Amino acid sequence: MFLLNNIFPDGERLNQLISIAQSSLLPMLKGAIQYSIPLTLITFVLGIILAVLTALARLSSIKVLNIIARIYVSIIRGTPLLVQLFIIFYGLPNLDITIDPFISAIIGFSLSVGAYASEIIRAAIQSIPKGQWEAGYSLGMTYSQALRRIILPQAARVSIPPLSNSFISLIKDTSLASLILVSEMFRKAQEIASTNYEFLLLYSEAALLYWIMCTILSIIQGRIEIRLDRYVSK
């Protein structure tokens, strides 16, 4: 009976919940626009750059680069992202290295994206037939020219679907930045809930906003893949 009364509150209680949801919507959207979305975009771009370099290092014949890249990927993929963020923000001050919360989040998420995306890009590069390399060499291209002009464009097409999924997952992962004091969307929900104790309502509202953003991005991803398929088929 108690549960039913909470799920189906009376008119006055329902109006109170609606009022809280409406008043909290703008602060949460502000947190998303100021922190969640910029954090996602910045870290994804930096992470992809790091991922390409790491993938090339993994494929390199230079043993030192290969080992460093393998260790980096192993450490990042083998430890929780939350622990990595805590080490950067809460642990480094023990070494007299204090980093701003937003910058700490950028570092942590970029390293994470770089490690996971590097495996996607490496697999995509390796999926390109060796004949493509030979074709480039036969035209007088160097290794870097063949890589830049022939291999990477084809690898990018193969990589887009899994990288798009990584981007969508990254939006959800930015909620972890709330634990290192970044005022992103979920942090705003926590702050508001701490004043009125409507944790279920506000956390559900935050979840709804995340779901809407991810749904929109999924639709965009699908359209991009369709256009790429048409372009390749031509």
C-alpha positions as CSV (number, residue, x, y, z in Angstrom):
1,M,0.0,0.0,0.0
2,F,2.9,2.4,0.8
3,L,4.5,1.6,-2.5
4,L,1.2,2.3,-4.4
5,N,0.8,5.6,-2.6
6,N,4.3,6.7,-3.8
7,I,3.7,5.5,-7.4
8,F,0.2,7.1,-7.6
9,P,0.4,10.2,-5.2
10,D,-2.6,12.4,-4.5
11,G,-3.2,15.6,-6.4
12,E,-1.2,17.9,-4.1
13,R,1.7,15.5,-4.0
14,L,1.6,15.1,-7.8
15,N,1.6,18.8,-8.3
16,Q,4.6,19.1,-6.0
17,L,6.6,16.5,-8.0
18,I,5.7,18.2,-11.3
19,S,6.9,21.5,-9.9
20,I,10.2,20.0,-8.7
21,A,10.7,18.3,-12.1
22,Q,10.0,21.6,-14.0
23,S,12.2,23.7,-11.7
24,S,15.1,21.2,-11.9
25,L,15.0,20.8,-15.7
26,L,16.8,24.1,-16.5
27,P,19.7,23.6,-14.1
28,M,20.3,20.1,-15.4
29,L,20.1,21.2,-19.0
30,K,22.6,24.0,-18.1
31,G,24.9,21.4,-16.6
32,A,24.6,19.4,-19.8
33,I,25.3,22.3,-22.1
34,Q,28.2,23.8,-20.0
35,Y,29.9,20.6,-19.0
36,S,28.5,17.2,-20.2
37,I,28.4,18.0,-23.9
38,P,31.7,19.9,-24.1
39,L,33.4,17.2,-22.0
40,T,32.1,14.6,-24.4
41,L,33.2,16.4,-27.5
42,I,36.6,17.5,-26.2
43,T,37.6,14.1,-24.8
44,F,36.3,12.2,-27.9
45,V,38.4,14.4,-30.3
46,L,41.5,14.1,-28.1
47,G,40.8,10.4,-27.5
48,I,40.6,9.6,-31.2
49,I,43.9,11.4,-31.9
50,L,45.5,9.4,-29.1
51,A,43.8,6.3,-30.4
52,V,45.2,6.7,-33.9
53,L,48.7,7.2,-32.5
54,T,48.4,4.3,-30.2
55,A,47.1,2.0,-33.0
56,L,50.0,3.0,-35.3
57,A,52.4,2.3,-32.4
58,R,50.8,-1.1,-31.9
59,L,51.4,-1.8,-35.6
60,S,54.8,-0.3,-35.7
61,S,57.9,-2.4,-36.2
62,I,59.7,-0.3,-33.6
63,K,59.6,-2.5,-30.5
64,V,59.8,0.2,-27.9
65,L,56.7,2.0,-29.3
66,N,54.8,-1.3,-29.5
67,I,55.6,-2.1,-25.9
68,I,54.6,1.3,-24.6
69,A,51.3,1.2,-26.5
70,R,50.5,-2.3,-25.2
71,I,51.2,-1.3,-21.6
72,Y,49.1,1.8,-21.9
73,V,46.1,0.0,-23.4
74,S,46.5,-2.8,-20.9
75,I,46.5,-0.5,-17.9
76,I,43.5,1.7,-19.1
77,R,41.4,-1.3,-20.1
78,G,42.3,-3.3,-17.0
79,T,41.3,-0.7,-14.4
80,P,38.0,1.0,-13.8
81,L,37.5,4.5,-15.2
82,L,36.3,5.7,-11.9
83,V,39.5,4.6,-10.2
84,Q,41.5,6.4,-12.9
85,L,39.5,9.7,-12.3
86,F,40.1,9.4,-8.6
87,I,43.8,8.9,-9.1
88,I,44.1,11.9,-11.3
89,F,42.0,14.3,-9.2
90,Y,42.4,13.0,-5.6
91,G,45.6,11.0,-5.8
92,L,48.0,13.4,-7.7
93,P,47.7,16.2,-5.0
94,N,49.8,13.9,-2.8
95,L,52.6,14.5,-5.3
96,D,51.8,18.3,-5.2
97,I,50.0,18.1,-8.5
98,T,46.6,19.7,-8.3
99,I,44.4,19.7,-11.4
100,D,41.1,21.5,-12.0
101,P,38.1,19.1,-11.9
102,F,37.1,19.7,-15.5
103,I,40.7,19.2,-16.8
104,S,41.0,16.1,-14.7
105,A,37.9,14.7,-16.3
106,I,39.3,15.6,-19.8
107,I,42.5,13.7,-19.0
108,G,40.8,10.7,-17.6
109,F,38.1,10.3,-20.3
110,S,40.6,11.0,-23.1
111,L,43.0,8.3,-21.9
112,S,40.0,5.9,-21.7
113,V,38.7,6.7,-25.1
114,G,42.2,6.5,-26.6
115,A,42.8,3.0,-25.2
116,Y,39.5,1.5,-26.3
117,A,39.3,3.3,-29.6
118,S,42.8,2.3,-30.5
119,E,41.8,-1.3,-30.6
120,I,38.9,-0.5,-33.0
121,I,41.2,1.6,-35.3
122,R,44.0,-1.1,-35.2
123,A,41.5,-3.8,-36.2
124,A,40.1,-1.6,-38.9
125,I,43.6,-0.9,-40.4
126,Q,44.4,-4.6,-40.3
127,S,41.2,-5.4,-42.1
128,I,42.3,-3.5,-45.2
129,P,43.7,-6.0,-47.7
130,K,47.5,-5.9,-48.2
131,G,46.9,-5.3,-51.9
132,Q,45.9,-1.7,-51.0
133,W,49.3,-1.1,-49.5
134,E,51.0,-2.7,-52.6
135,A,48.9,-0.5,-54.9
136,G,50.1,2.6,-53.0
137,Y,53.7,1.5,-53.2
138,S,53.4,0.8,-56.9
139,L,52.3,4.4,-57.4
140,G,55.5,5.5,-55.8
141,M,54.0,6.4,-52.4
142,T,55.9,6.2,-49.2
143,Y,54.5,4.3,-46.1
144,S,53.1,7.5,-44.6
145,Q,51.5,8.6,-47.9
146,A,49.9,5.2,-48.5
147,L,48.6,5.2,-44.9
148,R,47.2,8.7,-45.1
149,R,45.8,8.6,-48.6
150,I,44.6,5.0,-49.0
151,I,44.5,3.0,-45.8
152,L,43.2,5.4,-43.1
153,P,40.2,6.6,-45.3
154,Q,39.1,3.0,-45.8
155,A,39.8,2.2,-42.1
156,A,37.7,5.2,-41.1
157,R,34.7,3.8,-42.9
158,V,35.0,0.5,-41.0
159,S,35.6,2.2,-37.7
160,I,32.6,4.6,-37.8
161,P,29.9,2.3,-36.4
162,P,31.9,1.1,-33.3
163,L,33.4,4.6,-32.7
164,S,29.9,6.1,-32.9
165,N,28.8,3.6,-30.2
166,S,31.8,4.6,-28.1
167,F,30.8,8.3,-28.5
168,I,27.3,7.5,-27.3
169,S,28.7,5.5,-24.3
170,L,31.0,8.4,-23.5
171,I,28.0,10.7,-23.0
172,K,26.7,8.4,-20.3
173,D,30.1,7.9,-18.8
174,T,30.5,11.7,-18.2
175,S,28.1,11.2,-15.3
176,L,31.2,9.8,-13.4
177,A,32.7,13.3,-13.6
178,S,30.2,14.3,-10.9
179,L,32.3,12.3,-8.4
180,I,35.3,14.6,-9.0
181,L,33.2,17.8,-8.5
182,V,32.4,18.6,-12.2
183,S,29.1,20.4,-12.3
184,E,27.7,18.4,-15.2
185,M,24.1,17.3,-15.6
186,F,24.1,14.4,-13.0
187,R,25.9,16.5,-10.5
188,K,23.2,19.1,-10.8
189,A,20.6,16.4,-10.2
190,Q,22.5,15.3,-7.0
191,E,22.7,18.9,-5.7
192,I,19.0,19.5,-6.2
193,A,18.0,16.1,-4.7
194,S,20.1,16.9,-1.6
195,T,17.8,19.9,-0.9
196,N,14.4,18.3,-1.4
197,Y,15.3,14.5,-1.0
198,E,13.4,13.6,-4.2
199,F,16.1,11.3,-5.3
200,L,14.0,8.9,-7.3
201,L,12.3,11.8,-9.3
202,L,15.5,13.7,-10.0
203,Y,17.6,10.7,-10.9
204,S,14.9,9.4,-13.2
205,E,14.7,12.8,-14.8
206,A,18.4,12.8,-15.4
207,A,18.2,9.3,-16.8
208,L,15.5,10.5,-19.2
209,L,17.6,13.4,-20.4
210,Y,20.6,11.0,-21.0
211,W,18.3,8.6,-22.9
212,I,16.9,11.5,-25.1
213,M,20.5,12.6,-26.0
214,C,21.6,9.1,-26.8
215,T,18.5,8.4,-28.9
216,I,19.1,11.5,-31.0
217,L,22.7,10.6,-31.5
218,S,21.7,7.0,-32.5
219,I,19.4,8.4,-35.1
220,I,22.2,10.6,-36.4
221,Q,24.6,7.7,-36.4
222,G,22.2,5.6,-38.5
223,R,21.8,8.3,-41.1
224,I,25.6,8.8,-41.3
225,E,26.1,5.1,-41.9
226,I,23.4,5.1,-44.6
227,R,25.1,8.0,-46.4
228,L,28.5,6.3,-46.2
229,D,27.1,3.1,-47.6
230,R,25.6,5.0,-50.5
231,Y,28.9,6.7,-51.1
232,V,30.9,3.5,-51.0
233,S,28.4,1.7,-53.3
234,K,29.0,4.5,-55.9
